[in-house]
Amino acid sequence: MFPNYLDGVKVKYYTKKYNFGTVDCNDGEKIIDIKYLAICSYANEHGFYLFFCDEKFNTVSDYFFDIIKECKIIAEKSKENIVWIEKI
């Protein structure tokens, strides 16, 4: 089951497990596979974070956007036709 919070931030939308590419860390010494995407927000902050997560739901990278639609547009660069699951 997908967690309700990632790094203390409430999950609004998430994806099923898929190969969304990789992130190079430490100048290419370590390559991390991105398996999940999530759109999250803090209760007291305007805007949304797009989180790129590994298979254990650890946040590998994140981006901040003003609206959810911007998160989804950037996510589509990793994979087209992403199916987002709303976290209630």
Secondary structure, DSSP 8 states (H G I E B T S, - for coil): ---SEETTEEEEEE--S----EEEETTTTEEEE--EEEEEE-TTSSSEEEEEE-TT--EEEEEEESSHHHHHHHHTTTSSS---EE--
